[in-house]
Amino acid sequence: MEPTSAPGLRASARRALRVSLALAAGVLAVVGAGQPPARPPNIVFIMADDLGYADLGCYGQTRMRTPRLDRLAAEGTRFTQVYAGASVCAPSRGVLLTGLHLGHARIRANSSHEGRISLTDADQTVAEVLQRSGYATGAIGKWGIGEPGTAGVPNRRGFDEWFGYLNQNHAPFYYTDYLWRNDRKQEIPENAGGRQVTYAHDLFADEAVDFLRRHRNEPFFLYLPFTLPHRRFEVPSLGAYADEDWPEEAKLFAAMVTRLDHDVGRVLDELDRLGLAENTLVFFTSDNGSEKKKTFPGLFGSGGLFRGEKGTLYEGGLRVPMIVRWPGRVPAGAVSGAVWWFPDVFPTLVALGRGQLPGHPLDGLDISPALTGKTQPELETRTLYWEDHDNEFSQAALRGHWKVLRTDTLNSPLALYDLKADPGEQRDVAASHPEIVAEFERFLARSRTVSPHWPDPK
């Protein structure tokens, strides 16, 4: 194992190694080309929790205010067909960071018959690769893929710095009395005994700004899996929604979305203030679709025109907002229908960060051409895969505009949907296209590896 992967390596030693790597790269470049290379991009990956596809103004929302994210979309590219790694929290995060889809991933649901599953030393994350490439790495917010004391905690999976909730059951408590800072609990005594004084999400935004300031002079990867707007519905102020004639929970939810928007704005403003925006690649997305109970029929339409919600493999559970900004490289004000998903993030960031891919196969592609406005035909011809274990077992696959879905067992019949003609997945056309169904059946049969944590459903 390379020294930067060792769990006990001090942050100061890692910083020294980053400096030496940067100096060595500069020397080699001077010898080989007469001038040092351009610094690789900083990367900020922001992920909301249970934010629906249509919860942002730039995706059609009319009742909730999201001015900073709308501006981010105007300054970058808004993607309309990007898919989460899973339809629920933990597996989606695991897919994002390991580049392995749910047929190959260690974590395939929020919990298994054995309880919660954590990443192990065998599970390499994109943060580990970027860390070895000389990046300062930080994670702030909700982790959900490694329990305390396991090899799955952030500091053992490639992050120099970590602050937030380890367990997703802890994460909905916005007025918690403790958070994790690296491998220790940081008490929040003013919230003890059920008091509501310090809002955890405010601490995350403060920490993110501080991380940018401290690492402004070196390449950094900042992973921000924010907890808003996951229920519980708790927020310090209803703000602009206090006088709306809505149910109280709807006002709370809207205020949480707008607070998320404000805190994303804080991060963007700090990049501007530090002069880092031009060389920083910013992503904004959600971990999965919206929760059914918070769509508030007649108010927000969080899932847009899509069927289903969080916890299902319909579009409403899997399709997520995705905004990408990198001034001068990612087209500004563009809208792209390029089809991509969370497993693509690993190889893309490694390519942009000049890292070396791991020795095992990944399930994603380097989509940097699509990010920069180029056509990538292979995105339309490959097939994407999901499975679900949190409710009844289900599988789904997508190729181009064709999507299949099955529930119950591995032998259940497939439903086939034509997303071009029927984006709401209302009409099963399997009977009219047996040859397409047969192709998907063959794909599904070879896409799932056996796991002791996720046995074949009977």
C-alpha positions as CSV (number, residue, x, y, z in Angstrom):
1,M,0.0,0.0,0.0
2,E,1.3,3.4,-0.8
3,P,2.1,5.6,2.2
4,T,-0.7,8.1,1.6
5,S,-3.2,5.3,2.0
6,A,-1.9,4.3,5.5
7,P,-4.6,5.2,8.1
8,G,-2.0,6.4,10.6
9,L,-0.2,8.8,8.4
10,R,-0.3,12.3,9.8
11,A,-1.8,15.2,7.9
12,S,1.4,17.1,8.1
13,A,3.3,14.2,6.4
14,R,0.7,14.1,3.7
15,R,1.1,17.8,3.1
16,A,4.8,17.4,2.8
17,L,4.4,14.6,0.4
18,R,2.0,16.8,-1.7
19,V,4.6,19.6,-1.8
20,S,7.3,17.2,-2.9
21,L,5.1,15.7,-5.6
22,A,4.3,19.1,-7.0
23,L,7.9,20.1,-7.0
24,A,8.9,16.9,-8.7
25,A,6.2,17.4,-11.4
26,G,7.4,20.9,-12.0
27,V,11.1,19.8,-12.3
28,L,10.1,17.1,-14.8
29,A,8.0,19.5,-16.8
30,V,10.8,22.0,-17.0
31,V,13.2,19.4,-18.2
32,G,10.7,17.9,-20.7
33,A,8.9,20.9,-22.0
34,G,10.6,24.1,-20.8
35,Q,7.8,25.1,-18.4
36,P,5.9,23.6,-15.4
37,P,2.4,22.1,-16.1
38,A,-0.8,23.9,-15.3
39,R,-2.1,23.0,-11.8
40,P,-4.8,20.4,-12.0
41,P,-8.3,21.6,-11.2
42,N,-9.6,21.9,-7.7
43,I,-12.8,19.8,-7.3
44,V,-15.8,20.6,-5.1
45,F,-18.5,17.9,-5.2
46,I,-21.7,19.1,-3.4
47,M,-24.5,16.6,-2.9
48,A,-27.9,17.3,-1.3
49,D,-29.9,14.7,0.6
50,D,-33.3,13.6,-0.9
51,L,-33.6,16.7,-3.1
52,G,-36.0,16.0,-5.9
53,Y,-35.2,16.5,-9.6
54,A,-37.6,19.5,-9.8
55,D,-36.9,21.2,-6.5
56,L,-34.7,23.8,-8.1
57,G,-35.8,26.8,-10.1
58,C,-33.5,25.9,-12.9
59,Y,-35.3,22.5,-13.2
60,G,-38.8,24.1,-13.2
61,Q,-39.5,24.8,-9.6
62,T,-41.7,27.9,-9.1
63,R,-42.5,28.0,-5.4
64,M,-39.2,27.5,-3.7
65,R,-36.4,30.0,-4.1
66,T,-33.0,28.7,-5.2
67,P,-31.2,31.8,-6.7
68,R,-27.6,30.7,-6.1
69,L,-28.1,27.2,-7.7
70,D,-30.0,28.8,-10.6
71,R,-27.1,31.1,-11.1
72,L,-24.7,28.2,-10.9
73,A,-26.6,26.6,-13.7
74,A,-26.4,29.8,-15.8
75,E,-22.6,29.8,-15.3
76,G,-22.2,26.1,-16.1
77,T,-24.1,23.2,-17.7
78,R,-27.4,21.8,-16.4
79,F,-27.7,18.1,-17.2
80,T,-31.2,16.6,-17.6
81,Q,-30.5,12.8,-17.6
82,V,-28.1,12.0,-14.8
83,Y,-28.7,9.1,-12.5
84,A,-27.8,8.4,-8.9
85,G,-26.0,5.3,-7.9
86,A,-29.0,4.0,-6.0
87,S,-32.5,5.2,-5.0
88,V,-31.5,5.4,-1.3
89,C,-28.7,6.9,0.7
90,A,-25.9,4.6,1.7
91,P,-25.5,2.6,-1.6
92,S,-25.7,5.7,-3.7
93,R,-22.8,7.2,-1.8
94,G,-20.9,4.0,-2.0
95,V,-21.4,3.8,-5.8
96,L,-20.3,7.5,-6.2
97,L,-17.0,7.1,-4.3
98,T,-16.0,3.6,-5.4
99,G,-17.1,3.7,-9.1
100,L,-18.8,0.3,-8.8
101,H,-22.5,-0.1,-9.6
102,L,-24.9,-2.0,-7.4
103,G,-24.2,-5.4,-9.0
104,H,-20.6,-5.1,-7.9
105,A,-20.6,-2.8,-4.9
106,R,-20.0,-3.9,-1.4
107,I,-22.9,-1.7,-0.1
108,R,-26.2,-2.4,-2.0
109,A,-28.7,-1.1,0.5
110,N,-29.0,1.0,3.6
111,S,-28.7,-2.3,5.7
112,S,-28.5,-6.0,5.0
113,H,-29.7,-9.1,6.9
114,E,-26.4,-8.6,8.9
115,G,-27.1,-5.0,9.7
116,R,-25.1,-2.0,8.3
117,I,-22.3,-2.8,6.0
118,S,-19.1,-0.6,5.9
119,L,-16.5,-0.2,3.3
120,T,-13.3,-2.1,3.9
121,D,-9.6,-1.7,3.0
122,A,-10.4,-3.6,-0.2
123,D,-12.7,-0.8,-1.3
124,Q,-10.7,2.0,-3.0
125,T,-12.3,5.4,-3.3
126,V,-11.7,8.2,-5.7
127,A,-10.5,10.2,-2.7
128,E,-7.6,7.7,-2.2
129,V,-6.5,8.1,-5.8
130,L,-6.7,11.9,-5.7
131,Q,-4.9,11.9,-2.4
132,R,-2.0,9.9,-3.9
133,S,-2.0,12.4,-6.8
134,G,-1.2,15.3,-4.5
135,Y,-4.7,16.5,-3.6
136,A,-5.7,17.8,-0.2
137,T,-8.9,15.9,0.5
138,G,-11.8,16.8,2.8
139,A,-15.3,15.4,3.5
140,I,-17.9,17.4,5.3
141,G,-21.5,16.4,6.0
142,K,-23.1,12.9,5.9
143,W,-21.0,9.8,5.3
144,G,-23.2,6.8,5.7
145,I,-20.9,4.1,4.4
146,G,-18.6,3.3,7.3
147,E,-19.5,2.8,11.0
148,P,-17.3,4.1,13.8
149,G,-14.2,1.9,14.3
150,T,-14.3,0.3,10.9
151,A,-12.1,0.6,7.9
152,G,-15.0,2.4,6.2
153,V,-14.6,5.7,8.0
154,P,-13.5,8.7,5.8
155,N,-10.0,9.1,7.2
156,R,-9.3,5.5,6.2
157,R,-10.9,5.9,2.8
158,G,-8.8,8.7,1.4
159,F,-9.9,11.9,3.2
160,D,-7.3,13.9,5.1
161,E,-10.0,15.7,7.0
162,W,-13.5,14.7,8.0
163,F,-16.3,16.5,9.9
164,G,-20.0,15.3,10.1
165,Y,-22.3,12.4,10.7
166,L,-21.0,8.9,10.2
167,N,-24.3,7.1,10.5
168,Q,-27.4,8.0,8.3
169,N,-29.7,7.4,11.3
170,H,-27.9,10.1,13.2
171,A,-27.8,12.5,10.2
172,P,-31.5,13.7,10.3
173,F,-30.9,15.3,13.7
174,Y,-30.0,18.9,12.7
175,Y,-29.7,19.9,16.4
176,T,-27.5,17.0,17.4
177,D,-25.3,17.2,20.5
178,Y,-22.2,15.8,18.7
179,L,-20.6,15.3,15.3
180,W,-17.5,13.4,14.3
181,R,-14.3,15.3,13.6
182,N,-11.9,12.8,12.1
183,D,-11.9,9.8,14.6
184,R,-13.3,11.7,17.6
185,K,-16.7,12.9,18.7
186,Q,-16.9,16.7,18.9
187,E,-19.5,17.6,21.5
188,I,-22.0,20.4,20.9
189,P,-23.0,21.0,24.5
190,E,-25.4,23.9,23.7
191,N,-27.7,21.3,22.0
192,A,-27.6,18.8,25.0
193,G,-30.9,17.8,26.5
194,G,-32.8,18.4,23.3
195,R,-32.0,22.1,23.1
196,Q,-32.0,23.7,19.7
197,V,-29.2,26.2,19.6
198,T,-26.6,25.3,17.0
199,Y,-27.8,24.0,13.6
200,A,-25.4,21.4,12.3
201,H,-25.7,22.4,8.7
202,D,-24.4,25.9,9.6
203,L,-21.3,24.2,11.0
204,F,-20.8,22.3,7.7
205,A,-20.9,25.5,5.7
206,D,-18.5,27.1,8.1
207,E,-16.2,24.1,7.8
208,A,-16.3,24.1,4.0
209,V,-15.3,27.8,3.8
210,D,-12.5,27.2,6.3
211,F,-11.3,24.2,4.2
212,L,-11.1,26.3,1.1
213,R,-9.1,29.0,2.9
214,R,-6.6,26.6,4.4
215,H,-6.0,24.7,1.1
216,R,-6.1,27.6,-1.4
217,N,-2.5,27.1,-2.4
218,E,-2.7,23.4,-3.3
219,P,-5.0,21.2,-5.4
220,F,-8.0,20.1,-3.3
221,F,-10.9,17.7,-3.5
222,L,-13.8,18.8,-1.2
223,Y,-16.7,16.4,-0.9
224,L,-19.7,18.1,0.5
225,P,-22.6,15.6,1.1
226,F,-24.9,18.1,2.8
227,T,-27.8,16.8,4.9
228,L,-30.5,19.2,3.7
229,P,-33.3,18.8,2.9
230,H,-33.7,15.3,4.3
231,R,-36.4,15.0,6.9
232,R,-36.6,15.7,10.0
233,F,-38.0,19.0,9.0
234,E,-36.0,21.4,11.2
235,V,-34.7,24.8,10.3
236,P,-33.8,27.9,12.4
237,S,-36.1,30.2,10.4
238,L,-38.9,29.9,7.9
239,G,-37.6,33.0,6.2
240,A,-39.6,34.0,3.1
241,Y,-42.1,31.2,3.6
242,A,-43.4,32.1,7.1
243,D,-46.5,33.7,5.8
244,E,-47.4,31.2,3.0
245,D,-50.7,29.5,3.3
246,W,-49.1,26.0,3.2
247,P,-48.9,23.1,5.7
248,E,-46.3,23.7,8.3
249,E,-44.1,20.9,7.0
250,A,-44.2,22.3,3.5
251,K,-42.9,25.7,4.8
252,L,-40.2,23.9,6.7
253,F,-39.1,21.9,3.7
254,A,-39.1,25.0,1.4
255,A,-37.0,26.9,4.0
256,M,-34.5,23.9,4.2
257,V,-34.1,23.9,0.4
258,T,-33.5,27.7,0.3
259,R,-31.0,27.4,3.2
260,L,-29.2,24.7,1.2
261,D,-29.1,27.1,-1.7
262,H,-27.7,29.9,0.5
263,D,-24.9,27.7,1.9
264,V,-23.9,26.5,-1.6
265,G,-23.7,30.2,-2.3
266,R,-21.3,30.7,0.6
267,V,-19.0,28.1,-0.9
268,L,-19.2,29.7,-4.4
269,D,-18.6,33.2,-2.9
270,E,-15.5,31.9,-1.1
271,L,-14.1,30.4,-4.3
272,D,-14.5,33.8,-5.9
273,R,-13.0,35.7,-3.0
274,L,-9.9,33.4,-3.0
275,G,-9.5,33.7,-6.7
276,L,-10.1,30.0,-7.2
277,A,-13.3,29.8,-9.2
278,E,-11.6,29.8,-12.6
279,N,-9.7,26.6,-11.8
280,T,-12.3,24.8,-9.7
281,L,-14.7,22.2,-11.1
282,V,-17.9,22.4,-9.1
283,F,-20.6,19.7,-9.2
284,F,-24.0,19.9,-7.5
285,T,-26.4,17.0,-7.3
286,S,-28.7,14.9,-5.0
287,D,-28.0,11.4,-3.6
288,N,-31.4,10.1,-4.9
289,G,-34.9,11.2,-5.8
290,S,-37.3,13.0,-3.4
291,E,-39.1,11.3,-0.6
292,K,-42.8,10.7,-1.4
293,K,-44.0,12.2,1.8
294,K,-42.4,15.6,1.1
295,T,-43.6,16.1,-2.4
296,F,-46.6,18.0,-1.0
297,P,-49.0,17.4,-3.9
298,G,-50.2,20.6,-5.5
299,L,-47.2,22.6,-4.1
300,F,-43.8,21.6,-5.3
301,G,-43.9,18.6,-7.6
302,S,-40.5,17.6,-6.4
303,G,-40.3,14.6,-8.8
304,G,-41.3,16.5,-11.8
305,L,-43.1,14.5,-14.5
306,F,-41.4,11.3,-13.4
307,R,-43.0,8.2,-11.7
308,G,-41.8,7.0,-8.4
309,E,-39.7,8.5,-5.6
310,K,-36.9,7.6,-3.2
311,G,-36.7,3.9,-2.7
312,T,-37.9,2.9,-6.1
313,L,-36.1,2.3,-9.4
314,Y,-38.4,4.4,-11.4
315,E,-37.1,7.7,-12.8
316,G,-38.4,9.6,-9.8
317,G,-36.1,7.6,-7.5
318,L,-33.0,7.6,-9.7
319,R,-32.9,10.7,-11.9
320,V,-31.3,13.6,-10.1
321,P,-30.4,17.2,-10.8
322,M,-26.8,17.7,-11.9
323,I,-25.1,21.1,-12.4
324,V,-21.5,21.3,-13.4
325,R,-19.4,24.5,-13.6
326,W,-15.8,25.0,-14.7
327,P,-15.4,28.5,-16.2
328,G,-13.9,28.4,-19.7
329,R,-14.1,24.6,-20.0
330,V,-17.7,23.6,-19.1
331,P,-20.1,25.5,-21.4
332,A,-22.0,28.3,-19.6
333,G,-25.7,28.4,-19.8
334,A,-25.9,25.1,-21.6
335,V,-28.4,22.3,-21.1
336,S,-27.3,18.8,-21.9
337,G,-29.2,15.5,-22.3
338,A,-26.0,13.4,-22.1
339,V,-26.8,10.2,-20.1
340,W,-24.4,9.5,-17.3
341,W,-24.5,8.3,-13.7
342,F,-22.6,8.3,-10.4
343,P,-20.1,5.5,-11.4
344,D,-18.7,7.9,-14.0
345,V,-17.5,10.3,-11.3
346,F,-14.5,8.2,-10.2
347,P,-12.8,7.8,-13.6
348,T,-13.7,11.3,-14.6
349,L,-12.1,12.9,-11.6
350,V,-9.1,10.7,-11.8
351,A,-8.5,11.7,-15.4
352,L,-8.9,15.4,-14.6
353,G,-6.8,15.1,-11.5
354,R,-4.0,13.2,-13.4
355,G,-4.3,10.2,-11.2
356,Q,-3.9,6.5,-11.9
357,L,-6.9,4.3,-12.1
358,P,-7.0,1.3,-9.7
359,G,-6.1,-2.2,-11.0
360,H,-9.7,-3.5,-10.8
361,P,-12.4,-2.6,-13.4
362,L,-14.7,0.3,-12.7
363,D,-18.3,0.5,-14.0
364,G,-18.1,4.1,-15.1
365,L,-16.5,6.0,-18.0
366,D,-14.5,9.2,-18.1
367,I,-17.2,11.7,-19.2
368,S,-14.9,14.8,-19.3
369,P,-15.8,15.1,-23.1
370,A,-19.5,15.4,-22.2
371,L,-18.8,17.8,-19.4
372,T,-17.0,20.1,-21.8
373,G,-19.8,20.1,-24.4
374,K,-18.5,17.4,-26.7
375,T,-20.5,14.5,-28.0
376,Q,-19.8,11.1,-26.4
377,P,-21.7,8.5,-28.5
378,E,-20.8,5.6,-26.1
379,L,-23.0,7.2,-23.4
380,E,-26.0,6.3,-25.5
381,T,-25.0,2.8,-26.4
382,R,-23.8,1.4,-23.0
383,T,-26.2,-0.1,-20.4
384,L,-26.6,1.1,-16.8
385,Y,-27.6,-1.2,-13.9
386,W,-29.3,-0.9,-10.5
387,E,-30.8,-3.2,-8.0
388,D,-32.6,-2.5,-4.7
389,H,-32.8,-4.5,-1.5
390,D,-34.3,-2.0,1.0
391,N,-37.9,-2.8,0.0
392,E,-38.8,-5.8,-2.2
393,F,-36.0,-6.9,-4.4
394,S,-35.9,-5.1,-7.8
395,Q,-33.6,-4.6,-10.7
396,A,-33.5,-1.9,-13.4
397,A,-31.3,-1.2,-16.5
398,L,-31.1,1.6,-19.0
399,R,-29.7,1.8,-22.5
400,G,-30.4,4.9,-24.5
401,H,-34.1,5.6,-24.2
402,W,-35.0,2.0,-23.3
403,K,-35.4,1.1,-19.6
404,V,-36.4,-2.2,-18.0
405,L,-37.6,-2.9,-14.4
406,R,-38.4,-6.0,-12.5
407,T,-39.5,-6.6,-8.9
408,D,-39.8,-9.6,-6.5
409,T,-37.3,-12.2,-7.8
410,L,-34.6,-12.7,-10.4
411,N,-37.1,-14.6,-12.5
412,S,-39.9,-12.1,-12.5
413,P,-40.8,-10.7,-15.9
414,L,-39.4,-7.4,-17.1
415,A,-41.4,-4.3,-17.8
416,L,-40.0,-2.2,-20.7
417,Y,-40.4,1.5,-21.0
418,D,-39.6,3.9,-23.8
419,L,-38.4,7.0,-22.0
420,K,-38.4,9.1,-25.2
421,A,-42.1,8.5,-25.8
422,D,-43.1,7.9,-22.2
423,P,-40.8,9.6,-19.6
424,G,-43.3,9.0,-16.9
425,E,-43.0,5.2,-17.3
426,Q,-46.7,4.6,-17.6
427,R,-46.8,2.2,-20.5
428,D,-45.1,-1.2,-20.4
429,V,-44.3,-2.1,-24.0
430,A,-42.4,-5.4,-23.3
431,A,-44.9,-7.4,-25.3
432,S,-44.3,-5.3,-28.4
433,H,-40.5,-5.5,-28.2
434,P,-39.5,-9.1,-27.2
435,E,-36.0,-8.8,-28.9
436,I,-35.1,-5.7,-26.7
437,V,-36.4,-7.5,-23.6
438,A,-34.2,-10.5,-24.4
439,E,-31.1,-8.3,-24.8
440,F,-31.8,-6.8,-21.4
441,E,-32.3,-10.2,-19.9
442,R,-28.9,-11.3,-21.0
443,F,-27.4,-8.1,-19.7
444,L,-29.0,-8.5,-16.3
445,A,-27.8,-12.1,-16.0
446,R,-24.2,-11.1,-16.2
447,S,-24.3,-7.8,-14.3
448,R,-24.8,-9.1,-10.8
449,T,-22.0,-10.7,-8.7
450,V,-22.8,-12.9,-5.8
451,S,-22.4,-11.2,-2.4
452,P,-22.7,-12.8,1.1
453,H,-24.3,-9.5,2.3
454,W,-26.9,-9.5,-0.5
455,P,-27.9,-13.1,-1.4
456,D,-30.0,-13.8,-4.5
457,P,-33.7,-13.1,-3.6
458,K,-35.9,-16.2,-3.4
